[in-house]
Amino acid sequence: MSQINQAERARLAWDVLAMVARSKSTITYGELGARIGVHHRAIRYVLGPIQDYCLESLLPPITILVVNGSGKHGDGFIAHDKNDLESGFEAVWNYAWNTITNPFDFAAEGLSYNGMIETLTDSPEDAGTVYTKIKSRGIQQILFREAVRKAYSLRCAFTGIQFPEALEACHIIPWANATPQERMDVRNGILLNSLHHRLFDKAYLTITDDYRIVFWDADMNDRAYSALEAGLTIDLHNKKMNIPRLQKHCPLPEYIRRHHELLDWEL
């Protein structure tokens, strides 16, 4: 039995939702399902990727326009303050959706999330090919994130925590400085919790070629640190990070060295 391509369904639903937004109205699960040929109970699987894209791209949550037969929302796809839904509607209705190319257009060629994530993890050297097939930066970021999460088995490289909602895919060579290949290459990624992701990006923490964690002020020359701060930084200094299970997913030394150059690390 072939797997359903939810990205293709999202492609169809996106155009419908954009039209609903322009008309400043809402649409029911049943109506949306009928428009794209999907049972209304399966619409939640369609709205998930769309909401994820909106959040990743900092767009108003267009999924807020989907309501039940009574005109009410469920709990899943609002992505907005439930106590102020009106402002959510206004943000979506007033957004110029016609300026955005359907981010799921890639699915018209038979491409799927799962297929592209599989390519990114099975053949990291082909990441540049995946990048050229996806025109939306938001989708590119989502695919990179999911590939890195898979490579690291949903485990933070610095702390080992496994709360999915707290884990983020961190670029070693920053996106702005990376080539198309590097932007999607799991070997240019580290799975970190949100705090250590921020500290890594701001050059408080880095890693070495042999995958040891480095804190910039391990000798506390800059200032004194609280016990909590020290536990999250100094105590990690010179410890081995948790690397992916497969060697082909591990950060490339040349990416690490490029990161050091860009952020002025001298190790």
C-alpha positions, 0 to 999 in steps of 0.5 A, spaced: 500 500 500 503 506 497 504 512 503 499 518 502 503 524 500 500 529 505 505 534 502 500 534 495 494 534 499 497 540 503 499 543 496 491 543 494 489 545 501 494 551 500 490 554 494 483 553 497 485 557 504 489 562 500 482 564 497 478 563 503 483 568 506 482 573 500 474 573 501 475 574 509 471 568 511 472 561 514 471 554 511 469 547 515 473 541 515 468 538 511 468 543 505 475 543 505 475 536 505 470 536 499 474 541 495 481 537 495 478 530 495 479 528 502 475 525 508 474 531 513 477 526 519 483 526 515 484 534 514 488 534 520 494 531 517 493 536 511 493 542 516 499 540 520 504 541 515 501 548 513 501 550 520 508 548 521 510 552 515 506 558 517 510 558 524 517 556 521 516 562 516 513 567 521 506 568 517 499 569 520 496 562 521 492 561 515 490 554 518 486 558 523 480 559 518 478 552 518 472 551 523 468 545 525 460 545 522 458 549 528 463 555 526 468 553 532 475 551 532 478 545 535 485 545 539 490 543 534 491 548 528 489 555 531 497 557 532 494 563 536 491 566 542 485 562 543 482 568 547 484 573 542 482 569 535 479 576 532 486 578 531 488 572 528 483 572 523 484 579 521 492 578 521 490 572 516 485 576 512 489 582 511 495 578 509 497 579 502 497 571 500 497 572 493 505 574 494 507 567 496 508 562 491 504 555 494 510 553 498 508 545 497 508 546 489 514 541 489 509 536 491 506 536 484 512 533 481 511 527 486 516 529 491 514 528 499 516 530 505 518 523 507 522 522 500 526 528 501 528 527 508 530 520 506 534 523 501 538 527 506 539 522 511 541 516 506 545 521 501 547 527 505 552 529 499 545 530 495 543 535 499 544 540 494 539 537 489 534 537 494 535 544 495 534 546 488 527 542 488 524 546 494 523 554 492 520 555 499 526 557 505 521 555 510 520 548 507 527 547 506 528 549 514 523 544 516 526 538 511 533 540 514 530 540 521 527 533 521 533 530 517 537 532 523 532 530 528 532 523 525 540 523 524 541 525 532 535 520 534 531 526 537 537 527 542 540 533 544 548 533 542 550 537 548 545 534 554 542 528 551 535 531 553 529 528 548 523 532 549 522 533 542 518 540 543 525 543 545 530 540 540 532 545 534 536 543 528 542 548 529 546 550 522 554 549 524 555 554 518 550 559 518 544 559 513 547 566 510 554 563 509 552 556 507 552 554 500 545 550 497 549 544 499 551 546 506 544 549 508 541 542 507 546 537 509 545 534 515 553 534 516 552 541 517 547 540 523 547 539 530 541 537 534 541 542 540 536 544 545 533 551 544 538 554 549 544 551 547 542 553 540 542 560 541 549 560 545 552 556 539 550 561 534 552 567 539 559 564 540 559 562 547 559 555 545 562 551 539 565 544 538 572 541 536 574 537 530 574 531 534 567 533 537 568 536 544 564 541 547 568 548 548 565 554 552 569 560 551 570 562 558 571 556 561 576 559 566 571 564 568 576 570 566 570 574 564 565 574 570 563 569 575 557 564 573 551 562 577 551 554 579 545 554 574 549 557 568 556 553 570 552 547 569 549 549 563 556 551 560 562 550 564 561 543 566 560 541 558 567 544 557 571 539 553 566 533 554 564 529 548 558 531 544 553 526 543 554 524 535 549 521 531 549 513 530 551 513 523 558 516 521 555 519 515 551 524 519 557 526 523 559 534 523 564 534 517 571 537 520 571 542 514 564 545 516 566 546 523 573 549 521 569 554 517 564 555 523 570 557 527 573 562 522 566 565 521 565 566 529 572 568 530 574 562 534 581 561 536 582 554 538 
